[in-house]
Amino acid sequence: MRRKRYQKGSLQKRKHRRISVWVGLWWEGGSRRYKTLGRCSKISQGQAREELNKILQPLNRAVETRQDQPTFTLGQFIREKYLPFAERSWKESTAQTSKQRIIHHLAGVLGECALASIKREQLQGLLEEKVKLGLSASVVSHLRWDLRSIFQLAIEDGLLDRNPATSLVTPSGAKRGERKVMRREDVKKLVASLAVRERLITSLAVLSGMRPGEIFGLKWRHLTPDGVVIEQRLYRGKLGTPKTERSVRIAALAERTVRDFAEWKTICQRTEADAWVFPSERLVTPLSKDNWWRRNMEPLLEKLGLPWVNFQVMRRTHASLSRQAGIDPKVVADQLGHGLGVSLNVYTKSDVEQKQEAVRKLEAEVIAA
């Protein structure tokens, strides 16, 4: 790998509005830079050179620091630097998917390449090759973001001058899957076919817009008269914090959901504050989302002609039908625990009464109509 050399820069005398000035020129970030250092009548050539040296000192110091750094291949940097740093902030669900994606699709292809030798065209070619292999636009877009993040960290560590991934684009030929939602008729047909527990879980997903981890992580102490406090979630049997900061919220409940909770509470064997709302057969552990879905929902959805429905579809349905019902988008965002732009999220807050009215309106549109 060719190492960068110290710069001396160049000093030129130029005319500016009929006045002779000293101009310093140098390279920075791959671009030619210049600065007017002073009038020739005011400072000597030696003084102008001193001013230029002051500009170049931190740049040359960075070169010296960079040359003292060990050289990395992309694979080494990912495993030794990027992943240990990124995993500090990743939740377990993010870590499992992101780590596998990065190691397989990035380190597995360009892992032996010297970090400093990788160019933008090479990275864009990698994304295009992934599209040819059938990866979806969503996965390719995640890889693009991963590359930007990896090379940005390398810059912060003083290993690179520029980020070759900054201008990458998701190829236009990437497959974009159909984002299906349920119609009102689909929701009514499904809800009418369910027993109380399944109906309650489905209502929490469709009418209240809750994530599956939030639903199966509920304990009886989280219930209020007309809402649920979301302060934890369940992921692959492990209890953790909600997905994002905005996911910590109170989700309003439709009146039908409140009645189903009351009925379900009379059936449950354990209803003390710290008991699971949806327990497993052992009662002391929460119900497994995957087992429950496979045993109780998949056969019914197949029978109803809705085999494509899953929790993502239910949550998307909540947002879509809420929009059709004319509900304030900010209230919907707060109910879902999503963002709607910095200004709204930071300075505006929907109260429980607004969200309660929203789910009542949605219930009237979807169920009672």
C-alpha positions in Angstrom: 0.0 0.0 0.0 1.4 3.4 -1.0 1.8 5.6 2.0 0.9 9.3 1.9 3.8 11.7 2.1 4.2 14.9 4.0 3.1 17.9 2.2 5.1 21.1 1.7 2.4 22.8 -0.3 3.1 25.5 -2.8 3.3 29.2 -2.4 2.2 31.5 -5.3 2.0 35.2 -5.9 -1.3 36.2 -7.5 -3.2 39.3 -8.4 -6.4 39.9 -6.6 -8.3 43.2 -7.5 -5.0 44.6 -8.7 -3.3 43.8 -5.4 -0.5 41.2 -5.2 -1.2 38.5 -2.6 0.4 35.3 -1.3 -1.7 32.2 -1.9 -1.0 28.9 -0.3 -2.1 25.6 -2.1 -2.2 22.1 -0.7 -4.2 18.8 -0.9 -6.8 17.8 1.6 -9.4 15.1 1.5 -8.4 14.3 -2.1 -9.2 17.9 -3.3 -6.9 20.8 -4.1 -7.3 23.6 -1.4 -6.1 27.1 -1.3 -6.1 30.1 1.0 -5.0 33.8 0.6 -2.3 34.3 3.2 -1.8 38.1 3.0 -0.8 41.0 0.8 2.7 40.9 -0.6 3.2 44.4 0.6 2.3 43.4 4.2 4.1 40.1 4.7 7.3 38.6 3.2 7.5 35.4 1.3 9.1 33.8 4.4 6.1 34.9 6.6 3.7 33.6 4.0 5.5 30.2 4.1 5.2 30.1 7.9 1.4 30.7 7.6 1.1 27.9 5.1 3.2 25.6 7.4 0.7 26.3 10.2 -2.1 25.0 8.0 -0.1 21.9 6.9 1.1 20.9 10.4 -2.2 19.2 11.5 -2.5 17.5 8.2 1.0 16.2 8.3 0.6 15.1 11.9 -2.4 13.1 10.8 -0.3 11.4 8.1 2.3 10.5 10.7 -0.4 9.1 13.0 -1.9 7.1 10.2 1.4 5.7 9.1 1.9 4.5 12.7 -1.4 2.6 12.6 -1.5 -1.1 11.8 -2.8 -2.0 8.3 -6.1 -3.8 8.2 -7.9 -5.9 5.7 -11.6 -5.2 5.5 -12.4 -8.5 7.3 -9.9 -7.8 10.1 -11.3 -4.3 10.6 -14.9 -5.6 10.7 -14.1 -8.3 13.3 -11.6 -6.5 15.4 -12.9 -2.9 15.4 -16.3 -2.4 13.8 -18.4 -5.2 15.3 -17.1 -4.9 18.9 -17.9 -1.2 18.7 -21.3 -1.5 17.0 -22.5 -4.3 19.3 -22.3 -1.9 22.3 -25.4 -0.1 21.1 -27.2 -2.9 19.1 -30.0 -4.7 20.8 -29.9 -8.5 20.6 -32.4 -8.6 17.7 -30.3 -6.1 15.7 -27.0 -7.8 16.5 -28.1 -11.2 15.3 -29.3 -10.0 11.9 -26.7 -7.3 11.3 -23.7 -9.3 12.4 -24.6 -12.3 10.1 -25.3 -10.0 7.2 -22.1 -8.1 7.5 -19.9 -11.1 8.0 -21.5 -13.1 5.2 -22.1 -10.5 2.5 -19.2 -8.1 3.1 -16.4 -9.8 5.0 -17.1 -13.0 3.0 -16.5 -11.2 -0.3 -14.1 -8.4 0.3 -12.6 -9.6 3.6 -9.1 -10.1 2.2 -8.9 -6.7 0.5 -6.7 -4.1 2.2 -9.0 -1.5 3.8 -7.3 1.5 2.3 -7.3 0.0 -1.2 -11.1 -0.4 -1.6 -12.7 2.0 -4.0 -16.2 3.2 -4.5 -16.6 1.4 -7.8 -15.6 -1.9 -6.2 -18.3 -1.4 -3.5 -21.0 -0.4 -5.9 -20.1 -3.5 -8.0 -20.6 -5.6 -4.9 -24.1 -4.2 -4.4 -25.0 -4.8 -8.0 -23.7 -8.4 -7.8 -25.9 -9.0 -4.7 -28.9 -7.8 -6.7 -28.1 -10.3 -9.5 -27.9 -13.0 -6.9 -31.5 -12.2 -5.9 -31.1 -10.2 -2.7 -34.0 -7.9 -2.0 -33.8 -4.1 -2.1 -34.2 -4.0 1.7 -31.1 -6.2 2.3 -29.0 -4.4 -0.3 -29.9 -1.1 1.2 -28.9 -2.4 4.6 -25.5 -3.5 3.2 -25.1 0.0 1.7 -25.7 1.5 5.1 -23.3 -1.0 6.7 -20.5 -0.1 4.3 -20.9 3.6 5.0 -20.8 3.0 8.8 -17.8 0.7 8.6 -15.7 3.1 6.5 -16.8 6.1 8.6 -15.4 4.4 11.7 -12.2 3.7 9.8 -11.9 7.5 9.2 -12.6 8.2 12.8 -9.8 5.8 13.7 -7.4 7.6 11.5 -7.0 4.8 9.0 -8.6 6.5 6.0 -9.0 10.0 4.6 -12.2 9.5 2.7 -15.3 7.3 2.9 -15.6 5.3 -0.4 -19.1 4.3 0.5 -20.7 7.7 0.9 -22.2 7.9 -2.6 -23.3 4.3 -3.0 -26.8 3.7 -4.3 -29.2 0.8 -4.1 -29.3 -0.6 -7.7 -32.6 0.2 -9.4 -33.0 -3.5 -10.4 -33.2 -4.6 -6.8 -36.4 -6.6 -6.0 -38.9 -4.7 -3.9 -41.4 -7.0 -2.3 -45.1 -6.2 -2.1 -45.9 -4.6 1.2 -49.3 -6.2 1.9 -51.9 -4.9 4.3 -55.2 -6.4 5.4 -58.5 -5.0 4.2 -61.2 -4.2 6.8 -63.1 -7.2 5.6 -60.0 -9.4 6.2 -59.7 -8.1 9.8 -63.3 -8.6 10.6 -63.3 -12.1 9.1 -60.2 -13.0 11.1 -61.3 -11.5 14.4 -64.7 -13.3 14.2 -62.9 -16.6 13.8 -60.7 -16.4 16.9 -61.0 -17.6 20.5 -60.5 -15.0 23.2 -56.7 -15.3 23.6 -56.0 -15.3 19.9 -58.5 -12.5 19.4 -56.9 -10.5 22.1 -53.4 -10.9 20.7 -54.6 -10.1 17.2 -56.4 -7.0 18.4 -53.4 -5.7 20.2 -51.4 -6.0 16.9 -54.0 -4.7 14.5 -56.1 -2.2 16.6 -53.4 -1.0 19.0 -50.4 -1.4 16.6 -48.2 -3.3 19.1 -45.1 -5.3 18.1 -45.2 -9.0 18.9 -42.4 -8.7 21.4 -44.3 -6.0 23.2 -47.5 -8.1 23.3 -45.8 -11.3 24.6 -43.8 -9.3 27.1 -46.9 -8.0 28.8 -47.5 -8.6 32.5 -50.7 -7.8 34.3 -49.2 -4.8 36.0 -48.8 -3.2 32.7 -52.6 -2.8 32.2 -54.3 0.4 32.9 -58.1 1.0 32.6 -57.9 1.9 28.9 -54.3 1.2 27.8 -51.1 -0.8 28.3 -47.7 0.5 29.5 -45.0 -0.7 27.1 -41.7 -0.7 29.0 -40.3 -4.1 28.0 -40.3 -6.5 25.1 -39.7 -10.2 24.6 -37.2 -11.4 21.9 -36.5 -15.1 21.5 -37.5 -15.8 25.1 -35.3 -13.0 26.5 -36.7 -10.0 28.2 -35.3 -6.6 27.2 -36.1 -3.0 26.7 -38.3 -1.8 23.8 -36.9 -1.4 20.4 -36.3 2.3 20.4 -36.6 5.2 22.9 -40.0 6.2 21.4 -41.2 2.6 21.7 -41.5 3.2 25.5 -45.1 4.5 25.6 -48.7 3.9 26.7 -50.6 2.2 23.9 -54.4 2.9 24.0 -56.9 0.0 23.8 -60.1 -0.3 21.8 -63.2 -1.0 23.9 -63.5 -4.5 22.5 -59.9 -5.2 23.5 -60.7 -4.0 27.1 -63.6 -6.4 27.2 -61.5 -9.3 25.9 -58.9 -8.5 28.6 -61.6 -8.7 31.3 -62.8 -12.1 29.9 -59.2 -13.4 29.5 -58.4 -12.5 33.1 -61.3 -14.7 34.3 -59.7 -17.6 32.4 -56.1 -17.2 33.4 -54.8 -19.2 36.3 -52.4 -16.5 37.5 -53.3 -12.8 37.4 -51.1 -11.2 40.0 -49.2 -8.1 39.0 -46.0 -9.8 37.9 -47.7 -12.7 36.1 -47.5 -13.0 32.3 -50.6 -11.9 30.5 -49.9 -14.7 27.9 -48.2 -17.5 29.8 -46.9 -20.8 28.6 -48.3 -24.0 29.9 -45.8 -23.8 32.7 -47.3 -20.5 33.7 -44.0 -19.1 35.0 -42.6 -18.4 31.5 -44.2 -16.3 28.6 -45.9 -17.9 25.7 -43.6 -18.5 22.7 -44.6 -16.3 19.8 -43.3 -18.7 17.2 -44.9 -21.8 18.7 -48.2 -19.9 19.2 -48.3 -18.7 15.6 -47.4 -22.1 14.1 -50.0 -23.9 16.2 -52.9 -21.5 16.4 -52.7 -18.9 13.6 -51.1 -20.5 10.6 -53.8 -23.2 10.1 -56.6 -20.7 10.5 -55.1 -18.1 8.2 -54.6 -20.8 5.6 -58.3 -21.7 5.9 -59.4 -18.1 5.6 -57.3 -17.5 2.5 -54.9 -15.2 4.4 -51.7 -17.2 4.5 -49.6 -14.1 3.8 -50.6 -12.4 7.1 -48.0 -12.1 9.8 -47.3 -9.6 12.6 -45.6 -7.2 10.2 -48.7 -7.2 8.0 -50.9 -6.6 11.1 -48.8 -3.6 12.3 -48.7 -2.2 8.7 -52.5 -2.7 8.6 -52.9 -0.6 11.7 -51.1 2.3 10.1 -52.9 2.0 6.8 -56.4 1.6 8.1 -55.7 4.5 10.6 -54.9 6.7 7.7 -58.0 5.6 5.8 -60.0 6.4 8.9 -58.6 10.0 8.9 -56.7 9.7 12.2 -54.1 12.3 12.9 -50.7 10.9 11.7 -48.9 12.1 14.7 -51.3 10.2 17.0 -50.8 7.1 14.9 -47.0 7.5 15.1 -47.2 7.9 18.9 -49.5 4.8 19.2 -47.0 2.8 17.1 -43.9 4.1 18.9 -42.6 5.5 15.6 -41.2 8.9 14.6 -42.8 11.5 12.4 -40.0 14.0 11.9 -37.8 15.6 14.5 -40.0 18.7 15.2 -43.1 16.6 15.9 -41.3 14.0 17.9 -39.4 16.4 20.1 -42.0 19.1 20.6 -45.3 17.4 20.3 -46.8 14.6 22.3 -50.2 12.9 22.0 -51.9 12.3 25.3 -53.7 9.1 26.2 -57.1 10.6 25.5 -56.2 11.4 21.9 -54.9 7.9 21.4 -57.9 6.4 23.0 -60.2 8.3 20.7 -58.0 7.1 17.8 -58.4 3.4 18.6 -62.1 3.8 19.2 -62.5 5.4 15.8 -60.4 2.7 14.2 -62.5 0.0 16.0 -65.7 1.6 14.6 -64.3 1.7 11.1 -62.9 -1.9 11.2 -65.1 -4.0 13.5 -68.4 -2.3 14.2 -69.0 -1.1 10.6 
